[in-house]
Amino acid sequence: MEMNQSALNSTEVFKLAPGDIDHLFRHSGLTGNNLSPFYHKTEQAAVSSPSQAFRQLSESPGLFQVAKKLLEPDLKIIFQRGGAGTADDNYYALLSGDDKAVLGQFINTQGELLLLMFPDWDAFLKWWVSIYASEGTGDYRAVFPDILEIEILVCAMHCIDLYRRSYMKSMLDYRSLGDISVTTQDFMQLLKRTLASADKRWLLPALFELTPGLKNNRIKLHPEHLKKLEELGFVDINKQNITMAEQTTFMGEEFLQTWMGAVGCGASAMINGEERNLSRVFLAPTAFANHLFSFETRAGGEHRFRHQAATGSELKNTLGKWMKSLRKVTGGAAAAPTTAAGQQPNFCDQCGNLNRPGKKFCTCCGAPI
């Protein structure tokens, strides 16, 4: 995980050892929920001691706020990064309905938990876009103007990968690239091999490997999908031969030279006590545009996608609207952290443990509050 210090000015940063999670459960009095990446190991907590890093968090007035988001979040967004030559990385953004703050949960190279508490989603996005997106250009031509079946995207990304593959092979063979043509049968066979490889150095496998839940979807390719691809300018079809056309060449060069890796995001929430998957997106930034794909499943299992080629500022605005829609589904957030009873969490005078509002006895030492 990379850091942009200039975008972290209003952000609290905490570090925990993996075993500290059990002590966080104990100090906060929380029991956890299905949305949390963690669960309480009671026996381990009884025989272990918290790390030195835990002291900073345990002495912070924001302890309960961090614990609530980490152990009992109302909304979770998983980020899976990889693709091209970038290293694989998984992390979370965790939110609760109590306030607007966003907790970023990462794992550093030493296996420690790194917790970044952002004051709101806008602050998180400012930092996130500065690392994972590009500035882009404002005149990128439309590629997919409508809501389309996901099979069309599969074929388009396969064409981009075919261009990159042919370009690299031509360099190894010391020859010019020329036209790229394959038979329909070879096109389909190579597509299957590409998906089965799970090799995130290629755009198409990266789409399915990084976007949460997308890999389990069944893809059903039909001749009309290739016909639509021809209408979009990716291929020219002549009997049983498929030739890569202008749009494939344009985007093939773009991803060959400037692809910055990709990020797949999946949002899920606790609704009426149950975990529900809400939406998922895939971002593939290049020097020219941030290619953002969002997915939806319609009645009957039909999968469709939208595409936006955005600048950095446009991407930030789009993801801001995405969060507003997620907040609406999960009930939104108050302007300031409060509880249903209007009470604030209580600190124990005996041991200093932070207790949930309404507790009459400390959950750590049992002393009256």
N, C-alpha and C positions, 0 to 999 in steps of 0.2 A: 504494500500500500504506500502510495506517495503522499506527501504533505505539501500544502501550499500555505506557508506561515502567514502571509498577508491576508488570507481569507479566514484565518482562525482567531482573529483579534477578540471576538466576543464569545469564544468557545471555551468551555471548561474541559480539561483533559485529565482523565484518571487512568491508572494502570492496575490490573489485578492479576494475580497468579490463578491458574485454573481452579485450584482448591478453594480459593476465596469465595467462590459462588455459594458454597454451603454456608459460610459465615454470613454472607449477604442475606440469604434466606433467614437465618437465625436473628440477625440484628434488625431486619425490617419487619419480621413477623408475617411475611407474605408466604403463600403456599404455592404460587406459580399457576400457570394455565397452559393449555395445549399450544398456544401461539409462541411461547417463549422457547428460545433455543436451549434452555437449561432446565434441569429438574433437581430437586433436593435429595442429596445422599445423606440421610440422617446419621447413619453409623459412622461414615467418614468424618462428618463434622464434629462428632463427639470425641474423636481421637486425634484430630489434627489442629494445628494452630494457624491463624491467619498470617499472611505475609506482611512484611514491612510496608509494601505498597498499599495494602488494605487500610492502613491507619489514616492515610490522607483522605480516603473516601469516607471512612467511619467518623472522622472529625468534621466532615463538611456538612453544612446545613442542607445541601442538596442530596444527601444520602437517600432519603425516601423517594425523591423524584427519580433518581437513577435506578433504584431498585424496582420501582413500580414499572418503569418502561422495560427494564431488562428481564424481569421475572413474570410480570403480568401485563404485557402490552395489549392494547386494543387493536392496534394496526401494525403489521409487520411487512416490510419490503425487503426481499432478499435480492442481493446483487451478485451476479456471477460474471467475472471478467476473464477474458482470454482472447484467443484469436490472433492471427498473424504471428508476430514474434513476441507478443506480450506474455508475461508470466500469469499463471492461473491465480485467481484471488476470489474468495467468497466473503461477504460481509453483510451486515443488516442495518436498516434504519428502523428504529422502534419508536412508536408513539402511543400516547394514551389520551383518553378523552378529557383528562383533568386539566390539561394545559396545551400550549402550542409548541412546546419544546420538542426537539428531535434528538434521539440518542443514536449515534453511530457506533456500532459494535464491530470491532476488527480483531484480528489475531496477528501479532507481529512475528518476526522471524524467530524469536525466542519462545514462541508458543504462549505468550502472555496475552491477556485480554486488554485491548486498548479501547477506552470508552471516550467518545467525544460528544459532549452535550451542547447542541446548537440551540439558540434561543427560539428559533422557528424554522419552518421549512424553507423560507426564502434564504436564510443564512446558510442552511445546509446545501441548497442548490448552488449558491454563489461559490461555495468551496468545491462542490462536486463537479460542476461544469468546468471550473478552472483546471481540473486535473484530467477528467475523462472525456472532454469534448474539445472541438477545435473552434476557432473563430469563424471559419467558413467564409463563403462569399454570398452576396445577396442576390445574385442573378442566376442561380442554378436552375436549369430548366426542369419542368415537371417530368417525372418518370412514370409514376402510376397515379393517374389523375382521379381514379375512382376507388371505391371499396371493391376489392377483388378476391377471388378464391385463392387460398394459400398455395394451391398447386401452381399457380402462375408465378408466384414469388419463388417457389422451389426451382422452376425451370429457368427463371431469370438469373438467379444466383448461380445455378449450374453453368449457365453460359459465361458469366463473369469468371468463374473458376476455370472453365475450358480455355478462355482467352489467356489467363495467367499461366496455365499449364503449357499451352502451345508456345507462348512467348519464351518461357524458360527453356523449353526443349529446343527451340530454334537457336537459342544462344549456345547451348551445349553442342549442337550440330554445326555451328558456324555457318548458318544460313539466315536469309531474311525471313520474316514471318509469313508474308503472303496471306491469301485467304484461308480461313479456318472452316473446313467442312467435315461433317461426319454423317454417317448414315443414321437414320432414326433408331435403328436397333442398337448401334454403338452408343448413341446419345443416352438411351435409356439404361443400358448395361453399366455405363460409366457412372451414371447418376446413382444407381443402386450401390455400386462399389464405394462411391464417395461418401454416401450416408452411412454405410456400414463401417467405414474407416474411423469415424468419430474424430478425425484429425482436424483440430481447430485452426490449423494454419490455413485452411481453406474456408471460404465464406459460408458455403452451404452447410457443412457440418457444424460450424460455429453457431449458426442460427439455432439448430436443434439441441446442441450440447449445452448452450449457455442460457437459453430462454426457459425458465422454470415451467415444467408441465407440457412443453411443446413436443418433446420427444415421444410422448405416449400417443400422440394423435396419428391416426391412420391417413396416409396420403394416397389419393386415388387419381392418377393421371389419365386424362382422356385427350383425344385428338384436338378437341376444341380449346384446350389449354395452350397447346402449341400454336394454334391459329391466333389466339389472343396475343401470344408472345410476338408473333409476326406483325400484328397490328401495332404493337407498341414499339416496333423497330429493333427488336433484339435479334431476330433471325429472318432469313429468307428460306422458304421451304419450296423445294423443287422435287416432286415425286417422293422418293425415299431418302433424299439428301437434305441436310440442314446446314446452312451456311450462316456463320455469325455476321450480323449486320451492324449498322452504325452505332446503335445504342450499346451493344455489347462491347464494341471497340472503345467507345468513349468511357464507359464505366470500368471496363477491363484495365485500361491504362491508369485510371484513377485509383483503383484498388491495388493494382500492381505496384505503383510508385508511392502512394501516400496513405494506405490503410493503417490506422493507429490501433488496431485491435477492436474488440467489441465488448459490450456489456448487456447481459440479459437481466431483466428485472421482473419480479413477480410479487404482487400485493395480495395479502390475505388478512382477514380480520375476524375478531370474535363478535358474532352477531347472535343474540339470544342464547349465549352460552355455547355456541358451536363455531368451530373454525370454518371459514368459507374463503375460497379463492375468488378474488375479485377481478383482477386484470393482469396482463403481462405485456411487456414491451421489449424490444431489441434495438440497441443503438450500435451503429457501425460508423464511427467518425472517420473522415478523411480530411485532407487539407482543404478540400473544396466545399464539403457539406457534412453536416451531422445527419446521417440517414437513420431516421427514427421510424420503427415499424410497431404498430399496435395491433393486437389480435382479439378477435371475438369469435365465440362459438354460437351458431344459430340453432334453432330448433331442427332436429333431425341430424345433428352432429356436423353440419357444414361449417368449415373453418374459413374465416375471411380476415383480411388485413387492410390497414391503411398505411400510407407512407407519407412522410414529410421530409424534405431536404431542407434543413434549417441551419441558420447561423447560430452562433453560441447564444446570443440574446434571445433569438426566437425559440431555441430549445428550452431555455430557462423559463420562458413564458408558457410554453406548452406543458412542461412538467409541473408548473405552478397550478395550471388549470386542472391537471390530472389529480393533484393532491386535493384540490377543492372538491372534486367529485368523489374522491375516496372518503374525505371527511364527512361529506353529506350522507354517504351510505352508512358510515359508522356512528353517526350522531354528532359530528363536529367536535369542537374543543372550546372550552371557556377561555375568556381573555386572560384569566389568572387562575393558578391552581387553587381549587377549593374542594371540599368534600360535600357529600349530599347533605350533611348536617351543618355545613358551614364551619366546621372545626378544622384546626390545624393539627398535624401530627405532634405527639408529645414526647419529650425527652425524659428519660428516667433520672431522678435526682440521685439514685443510688449508684448506678453503673454507667449512666450516660447513653444507654441504648435508645434508639429512635423507635417509637411505637406507633402503630396505626391509630388514627382518630377513634375515640370511643372506648379504647382499652382501659380497664380499671387496674390491671396489674401488668407489670413489665413482662414481656415475653422472653426476656433473657434471664433476669435474676428473680423474678416473681414479686418484687417489691411493689407496694401500692403506689399508684400514680395520682 
